[in-house]
């Protein structure tokens, strides 16, 4: 009887412990929701500089048109605060974008219309200039990376980004002041020069003129080529790309269609 009572007591104790364990609730931990996309965390100032530099190297800036601009395209143009112009000219500026965008420019790099660049016929490639809209006063610092404009009466072709900054985009044309703040080589001496003639609607016209010039100037290299917009041009490279000789050809050449432009190649 005592043995049975002991077994019953053991069973009751075991059941009590097991039941208590089965009713025990797991402790809950409050996990906060993720912050909304607009929330911005305050950076750790002790490593902010390093983090910013690392982010700039790893993640290119995405633009609204869905393309990424390379670091070279968005290179900041830093100049001394007391930089003085070494050359100044005033004239009409225009701008160019498609269909020239993503094509190779005169400096050998791919033209990016969202970078701060411009085209000029005679300034050394790589020159840094300040362009000021004389009507609105808005200005921009740009790098000369291409050749143009090849339209009489214009002195500068701005990229789309530079045209927006200087209020030229909507107007299409604007009178500007061009101040050269830095140039990789001398502006008024040296350089490699050529003569560019055009434009022609038909390839036959360009080829015919190129043949005539080749027969007249036997030491010159004459070629015809088309532009991205479909018109045709003739380029004359004189012996040694000499500036004086190129100027003579530009002055002495006459024909009834198209315009003649003196162009610096470098």
C-alpha beads as a LAMMPS data file, in Angstrom:
LAMMPS data file: protein, C-alpha beads

266 atoms
265 bonds

1 atom types
1 bond types

-500.0 500.0 xlo xhi
-500.0 500.0 ylo yhi
-500.0 500.0 zlo zhi

Masses

1 110.0

Atoms # bond

1 1 1 0.000 0.000 0.000
2 1 1 2.879 2.298 0.905
3 1 1 4.618 1.396 -2.347
4 1 1 1.525 2.251 -4.375
5 1 1 1.041 5.515 -2.475
6 1 1 4.645 6.485 -3.198
7 1 1 4.215 5.801 -6.908
8 1 1 1.036 7.842 -6.981
9 1 1 2.758 10.727 -5.216
10 1 1 5.699 10.624 -7.700
11 1 1 3.294 10.645 -10.649
12 1 1 1.409 13.636 -9.266
13 1 1 4.633 15.597 -8.757
14 1 1 5.858 14.740 -12.307
15 1 1 2.582 15.823 -13.873
16 1 1 2.591 19.083 -11.960
17 1 1 6.131 19.953 -13.179
18 1 1 5.396 18.935 -16.826
19 1 1 2.145 20.932 -16.900
20 1 1 3.873 24.022 -15.546
21 1 1 6.583 23.757 -18.232
22 1 1 4.065 23.359 -21.031
23 1 1 2.243 26.506 -19.956
24 1 1 5.447 28.633 -19.853
25 1 1 5.403 31.465 -22.436
26 1 1 8.482 32.436 -24.458
27 1 1 9.654 35.977 -23.726
28 1 1 8.902 38.377 -26.619
29 1 1 11.407 41.021 -27.882
30 1 1 10.166 44.262 -29.469
31 1 1 11.840 44.734 -32.926
32 1 1 11.418 48.260 -34.293
33 1 1 10.190 48.721 -37.866
34 1 1 12.691 49.831 -40.496
35 1 1 12.848 53.621 -40.880
36 1 1 11.053 55.117 -43.879
37 1 1 13.157 55.863 -46.981
38 1 1 13.142 59.574 -46.148
39 1 1 14.830 59.056 -42.805
40 1 1 18.516 60.019 -42.795
41 1 1 20.933 58.868 -40.125
42 1 1 23.458 61.301 -38.715
43 1 1 26.913 60.167 -39.841
44 1 1 29.721 59.416 -37.428
45 1 1 31.902 62.511 -37.747
46 1 1 34.999 60.600 -36.732
47 1 1 34.980 58.693 -40.048
48 1 1 32.787 60.875 -42.250
49 1 1 35.603 61.923 -44.575
50 1 1 36.800 58.384 -45.211
51 1 1 33.258 57.086 -45.701
52 1 1 32.377 59.827 -48.171
53 1 1 35.499 59.169 -50.222
54 1 1 34.867 55.427 -50.250
55 1 1 31.245 55.909 -51.319
56 1 1 32.279 58.190 -54.148
57 1 1 34.660 55.549 -55.464
58 1 1 32.245 52.635 -55.175
59 1 1 28.917 54.134 -56.264
60 1 1 28.685 56.370 -59.356
61 1 1 25.991 59.012 -59.322
62 1 1 22.806 57.898 -61.082
63 1 1 21.193 60.592 -63.224
64 1 1 17.535 61.068 -64.006
65 1 1 17.985 59.736 -67.543
66 1 1 19.047 56.362 -66.160
67 1 1 22.709 56.648 -67.134
68 1 1 25.757 56.795 -64.907
69 1 1 28.345 59.526 -65.285
70 1 1 31.929 58.429 -64.962
71 1 1 34.223 60.137 -62.494
72 1 1 36.084 61.766 -65.367
73 1 1 32.880 63.213 -66.840
74 1 1 31.976 64.881 -63.548
75 1 1 35.499 65.928 -62.629
76 1 1 35.407 69.102 -60.546
77 1 1 37.273 72.033 -62.062
78 1 1 39.257 73.583 -59.227
79 1 1 41.063 76.868 -59.866
80 1 1 42.890 79.313 -57.609
81 1 1 40.500 81.995 -56.277
82 1 1 42.699 84.707 -57.794
83 1 1 42.879 83.126 -61.275
84 1 1 43.017 85.831 -63.936
85 1 1 41.913 85.454 -67.586
86 1 1 44.733 84.962 -70.071
87 1 1 42.451 85.395 -73.084
88 1 1 38.970 86.922 -73.459
89 1 1 36.516 86.983 -76.343
90 1 1 32.852 87.846 -76.728
91 1 1 30.388 86.308 -79.141
92 1 1 27.435 84.017 -79.676
93 1 1 27.240 80.625 -77.962
94 1 1 24.983 77.708 -78.836
95 1 1 24.761 74.195 -77.390
96 1 1 24.825 70.611 -78.645
97 1 1 23.515 67.318 -77.300
98 1 1 21.964 64.420 -79.241
99 1 1 22.945 63.083 -81.746
100 1 1 26.519 63.951 -80.682
101 1 1 26.131 62.509 -77.183
102 1 1 28.144 59.318 -76.505
103 1 1 30.275 59.856 -79.610
104 1 1 34.019 60.425 -79.557
105 1 1 35.019 64.076 -79.318
106 1 1 38.118 65.857 -80.609
107 1 1 40.021 65.131 -77.393
108 1 1 39.625 61.394 -78.017
109 1 1 37.135 60.862 -75.191
110 1 1 33.423 60.075 -75.379
111 1 1 31.341 63.239 -75.332
112 1 1 28.961 63.394 -72.372
113 1 1 26.380 66.146 -72.711
114 1 1 25.800 66.043 -68.917
115 1 1 29.398 67.047 -68.156
116 1 1 30.612 70.644 -67.970
117 1 1 32.371 70.914 -71.334
118 1 1 32.326 72.982 -74.498
119 1 1 33.548 73.046 -78.090
120 1 1 35.718 75.814 -79.548
121 1 1 37.448 75.966 -82.923
122 1 1 40.859 77.334 -81.905
123 1 1 41.426 77.179 -78.121
124 1 1 43.777 74.362 -77.036
125 1 1 41.972 71.200 -76.012
126 1 1 41.889 70.927 -72.243
127 1 1 41.636 74.669 -71.678
128 1 1 39.470 75.732 -68.750
129 1 1 37.239 78.718 -69.411
130 1 1 34.579 80.719 -67.635
131 1 1 31.506 81.353 -69.784
132 1 1 29.195 84.194 -68.740
133 1 1 25.790 84.913 -70.235
134 1 1 25.916 88.695 -70.750
135 1 1 22.140 89.019 -70.512
136 1 1 21.469 87.061 -67.309
137 1 1 24.885 87.130 -65.650
138 1 1 24.837 83.375 -65.027
139 1 1 28.174 81.683 -65.614
140 1 1 29.860 78.287 -65.628
141 1 1 33.356 76.845 -65.628
142 1 1 33.860 74.378 -68.490
143 1 1 36.645 72.433 -70.156
144 1 1 37.251 72.627 -73.909
145 1 1 37.044 69.050 -75.177
146 1 1 35.743 69.353 -78.729
147 1 1 35.852 71.410 -81.926
148 1 1 33.056 73.625 -83.176
149 1 1 30.691 75.276 -83.699
150 1 1 30.994 75.134 -87.468
151 1 1 28.387 77.796 -88.084
152 1 1 29.447 81.291 -89.059
153 1 1 28.916 83.886 -86.342
154 1 1 29.201 81.500 -83.369
155 1 1 32.252 81.084 -81.164
156 1 1 31.265 78.375 -78.661
157 1 1 29.155 75.211 -78.428
158 1 1 28.196 74.333 -74.857
159 1 1 27.277 70.917 -73.517
160 1 1 23.691 70.512 -72.335
161 1 1 24.747 70.796 -68.685
162 1 1 26.721 73.987 -69.325
163 1 1 23.888 75.427 -71.432
164 1 1 21.461 74.914 -68.545
165 1 1 23.836 76.566 -66.090
166 1 1 24.284 79.624 -68.312
167 1 1 20.659 79.996 -69.480
168 1 1 21.545 79.114 -73.079
169 1 1 19.499 75.929 -73.377
170 1 1 16.025 77.435 -73.728
171 1 1 17.123 80.465 -75.724
172 1 1 19.233 78.331 -78.062
173 1 1 21.666 81.193 -78.629
174 1 1 23.112 83.791 -76.274
175 1 1 25.839 86.403 -76.255
176 1 1 28.569 85.279 -73.887
177 1 1 31.957 86.301 -72.599
178 1 1 34.584 83.551 -72.782
179 1 1 37.500 83.926 -70.367
180 1 1 40.345 81.419 -70.600
181 1 1 41.578 80.793 -67.058
182 1 1 43.978 77.962 -67.786
183 1 1 45.462 76.442 -70.947
184 1 1 47.757 73.408 -71.300
185 1 1 49.825 75.085 -74.050
186 1 1 50.293 78.544 -75.522
187 1 1 47.184 79.998 -77.130
188 1 1 48.743 82.376 -79.669
189 1 1 51.666 80.267 -80.872
190 1 1 52.427 76.708 -81.913
191 1 1 49.767 74.079 -82.285
192 1 1 48.619 71.841 -85.138
193 1 1 46.194 73.432 -87.556
194 1 1 43.838 72.481 -90.382
195 1 1 41.119 73.964 -92.573
196 1 1 37.568 72.653 -92.406
197 1 1 35.087 73.421 -95.188
198 1 1 31.356 72.746 -95.325
199 1 1 28.756 71.760 -94.817
200 1 1 27.386 69.960 -97.879
201 1 1 24.092 68.161 -98.190
202 1 1 25.451 65.667 -100.719
203 1 1 28.556 63.521 -100.433
204 1 1 29.333 64.113 -104.114
205 1 1 29.810 67.837 -103.507
206 1 1 32.284 67.232 -100.690
207 1 1 34.241 64.643 -102.671
208 1 1 34.434 66.941 -105.732
209 1 1 35.813 69.828 -103.663
210 1 1 38.300 67.522 -101.919
211 1 1 39.617 66.390 -105.321
212 1 1 40.026 69.993 -106.508
213 1 1 41.951 70.992 -103.377
214 1 1 44.148 67.878 -103.566
215 1 1 45.209 68.776 -107.113
216 1 1 45.936 72.362 -106.122
217 1 1 47.811 71.663 -102.868
218 1 1 49.711 68.450 -103.546
219 1 1 51.445 68.295 -100.160
220 1 1 48.206 68.622 -98.222
221 1 1 46.137 65.723 -96.926
222 1 1 42.524 66.267 -97.931
223 1 1 39.625 64.143 -96.721
224 1 1 35.841 64.239 -96.756
225 1 1 33.647 62.922 -93.961
226 1 1 30.073 63.040 -92.696
227 1 1 28.820 64.416 -89.378
228 1 1 26.313 62.725 -87.008
229 1 1 23.539 64.894 -88.456
230 1 1 24.173 63.721 -92.024
231 1 1 25.956 66.666 -93.647
232 1 1 29.381 66.386 -95.280
233 1 1 32.643 68.222 -94.630
234 1 1 36.084 68.578 -96.174
235 1 1 39.203 68.831 -94.021
236 1 1 42.559 70.035 -95.325
237 1 1 45.711 69.247 -93.347
238 1 1 48.732 71.114 -94.639
239 1 1 52.342 69.952 -94.391
240 1 1 53.417 69.755 -90.730
241 1 1 49.977 71.120 -89.756
242 1 1 51.514 74.576 -89.972
243 1 1 49.271 77.423 -88.847
244 1 1 50.494 80.029 -91.332
245 1 1 50.045 77.689 -94.278
246 1 1 46.569 76.688 -93.064
247 1 1 45.636 80.366 -92.814
248 1 1 46.792 80.915 -96.402
249 1 1 44.614 78.080 -97.690
250 1 1 41.621 79.356 -95.706
251 1 1 42.149 82.814 -97.201
252 1 1 42.794 81.736 -100.808
253 1 1 40.155 79.007 -101.180
254 1 1 36.938 80.139 -102.844
255 1 1 33.779 78.218 -103.734
256 1 1 30.117 78.990 -104.010
257 1 1 28.784 76.821 -101.192
258 1 1 29.728 76.227 -97.569
259 1 1 32.010 78.056 -95.164
260 1 1 35.724 77.877 -94.382
261 1 1 36.955 77.508 -90.798
262 1 1 40.448 77.494 -89.365
263 1 1 40.638 74.682 -86.774
264 1 1 43.223 73.800 -84.167
265 1 1 43.705 70.040 -83.944
266 1 1 45.387 69.834 -80.541

Bonds

1 1 1 2
2 1 2 3
3 1 3 4
4 1 4 5
5 1 5 6
6 1 6 7
7 1 7 8
8 1 8 9
9 1 9 10
10 1 10 11
11 1 11 12
12 1 12 13
13 1 13 14
14 1 14 15
15 1 15 16
16 1 16 17
17 1 17 18
18 1 18 19
19 1 19 20
20 1 20 21
21 1 21 22
22 1 22 23
23 1 23 24
24 1 24 25
25 1 25 26
26 1 26 27
27 1 27 28
28 1 28 29
29 1 29 30
30 1 30 31
31 1 31 32
32 1 32 33
33 1 33 34
34 1 34 35
35 1 35 36
36 1 36 37
37 1 37 38
38 1 38 39
39 1 39 40
40 1 40 41
41 1 41 42
42 1 42 43
43 1 43 44
44 1 44 45
45 1 45 46
46 1 46 47
47 1 47 48
48 1 48 49
49 1 49 50
50 1 50 51
51 1 51 52
52 1 52 53
53 1 53 54
54 1 54 55
55 1 55 56
56 1 56 57
57 1 57 58
58 1 58 59
59 1 59 60
60 1 60 61
61 1 61 62
62 1 62 63
63 1 63 64
64 1 64 65
65 1 65 66
66 1 66 67
67 1 67 68
68 1 68 69
69 1 69 70
70 1 70 71
71 1 71 72
72 1 72 73
73 1 73 74
74 1 74 75
75 1 75 76
76 1 76 77
77 1 77 78
78 1 78 79
79 1 79 80
80 1 80 81
81 1 81 82
82 1 82 83
83 1 83 84
84 1 84 85
85 1 85 86
86 1 86 87
87 1 87 88
88 1 88 89
89 1 89 90
90 1 90 91
91 1 91 92
92 1 92 93
93 1 93 94
94 1 94 95
95 1 95 96
96 1 96 97
97 1 97 98
98 1 98 99
99 1 99 100
100 1 100 101
101 1 101 102
102 1 102 103
103 1 103 104
104 1 104 105
105 1 105 106
106 1 106 107
107 1 107 108
108 1 108 109
109 1 109 110
110 1 110 111
111 1 111 112
112 1 112 113
113 1 113 114
114 1 114 115
115 1 115 116
116 1 116 117
117 1 117 118
118 1 118 119
119 1 119 120
120 1 120 121
121 1 121 122
122 1 122 123
123 1 123 124
124 1 124 125
125 1 125 126
126 1 126 127
127 1 127 128
128 1 128 129
129 1 129 130
130 1 130 131
131 1 131 132
132 1 132 133
133 1 133 134
134 1 134 135
135 1 135 136
136 1 136 137
137 1 137 138
138 1 138 139
139 1 139 140
140 1 140 141
141 1 141 142
142 1 142 143
143 1 143 144
144 1 144 145
145 1 145 146
146 1 146 147
147 1 147 148
148 1 148 149
149 1 149 150
150 1 150 151
151 1 151 152
152 1 152 153
153 1 153 154
154 1 154 155
155 1 155 156
156 1 156 157
157 1 157 158
158 1 158 159
159 1 159 160
160 1 160 161
161 1 161 162
162 1 162 163
163 1 163 164
164 1 164 165
165 1 165 166
166 1 166 167
167 1 167 168
168 1 168 169
169 1 169 170
170 1 170 171
171 1 171 172
172 1 172 173
173 1 173 174
174 1 174 175
175 1 175 176
176 1 176 177
177 1 177 178
178 1 178 179
179 1 179 180
180 1 180 181
181 1 181 182
182 1 182 183
183 1 183 184
184 1 184 185
185 1 185 186
186 1 186 187
187 1 187 188
188 1 188 189
189 1 189 190
190 1 190 191
191 1 191 192
192 1 192 193
193 1 193 194
194 1 194 195
195 1 195 196
196 1 196 197
197 1 197 198
198 1 198 199
199 1 199 200
200 1 200 201
201 1 201 202
202 1 202 203
203 1 203 204
204 1 204 205
205 1 205 206
206 1 206 207
207 1 207 208
208 1 208 209
209 1 209 210
210 1 210 211
211 1 211 212
212 1 212 213
213 1 213 214
214 1 214 215
215 1 215 216
216 1 216 217
217 1 217 218
218 1 218 219
219 1 219 220
220 1 220 221
221 1 221 222
222 1 222 223
223 1 223 224
224 1 224 225
225 1 225 226
226 1 226 227
227 1 227 228
228 1 228 229
229 1 229 230
230 1 230 231
231 1 231 232
232 1 232 233
233 1 233 234
234 1 234 235
235 1 235 236
236 1 236 237
237 1 237 238
238 1 238 239
239 1 239 240
240 1 240 241
241 1 241 242
242 1 242 243
243 1 243 244
244 1 244 245
245 1 245 246
246 1 246 247
247 1 247 248
248 1 248 249
249 1 249 250
250 1 250 251
251 1 251 252
252 1 252 253
253 1 253 254
254 1 254 255
255 1 255 256
256 1 256 257
257 1 257 258
258 1 258 259
259 1 259 260
260 1 260 261
261 1 261 262
262 1 262 263
263 1 263 264
264 1 264 265
265 1 265 266
